[in-house]
Amino acid sequence: MLFGKKLNTDIDKISIVDMRGQIVQEFNNISEQTLTSGLRINSVATGAYVVWFKTQTGQVLTKKIIIN
């Protein structure tokens, strides 16, 4: 599960990128409420990833995550 806290906006696009730079999963038009309660990530191997959040205001946020 992927949780997004304190974003205070809906998200246009979420991209999960592996360390080789390949997009593993993408999600579009995610509400703030969905991220607060958790977004299910399926079929992703254990490892380190970068998550890109593009907000409706055009801001891009990046976070490193580890999936067990």
C-alpha atoms as one frame of an Amber mdcrd trajectory, in Angstrom:
protein
   0.000   0.000   0.000   1.142   3.513  -0.787   0.036   6.271   1.568   0.229
   9.996   0.868  -0.260  12.221   3.878  -0.491  16.019   4.067  -0.654  16.583
   0.298  -3.797  18.745   0.585  -4.631  18.282  -3.103  -5.741  15.655  -5.570
  -3.076  14.041  -7.739  -3.154  14.021 -11.551  -0.548  11.289 -11.950   1.563
   8.937  -9.836   4.481   7.073 -11.404   6.468   4.355  -9.651   9.938   4.127
 -11.190  12.584   1.481 -10.513  16.283   2.247 -10.055  16.934   1.604 -13.761
  14.561   4.429 -14.652  11.752   2.223 -15.952   8.160   3.021 -15.043   6.741
   0.053 -13.139   3.208   1.364 -12.506   1.221   4.516 -13.176  -1.997   5.824
 -11.693  -4.095   8.755 -12.941  -6.578  11.071 -11.211  -6.107   9.951  -7.610
  -8.062  11.757  -4.906  -6.431  12.982  -1.706  -8.815  10.739   0.255  -7.663
   7.625  -1.664  -4.007   8.374  -0.876  -4.794   9.016   2.775  -6.486   5.617
   3.103  -3.869   3.840   0.959  -3.365   3.054  -2.721  -2.848  -0.637  -3.484
   0.308  -1.434  -5.447   0.189  -4.827  -7.168   2.821  -6.972  -8.893   5.845
  -4.921  -7.870   9.033  -6.739  -6.864  10.792  -6.110  -3.573  13.273  -3.253
  -3.837  13.848   0.492  -3.881  11.748   2.785  -6.077  11.130   6.478  -6.724
   7.536   7.713  -6.713   6.628  10.829  -8.725   3.480  12.708  -7.714   2.136
  15.368 -10.114  -0.470  17.500  -8.350  -3.387  19.303  -9.983  -1.539  22.570
  -9.397   1.356  21.339 -11.579   3.755  20.700  -8.702   5.923  17.565  -8.964
   6.979  15.758  -5.781   9.375  12.824  -5.587   9.837  10.320  -2.781  12.038
   7.264  -2.389  10.234   4.136  -1.173  11.194   0.568  -0.322   8.797  -2.267
  -1.043   9.118  -5.403   1.071
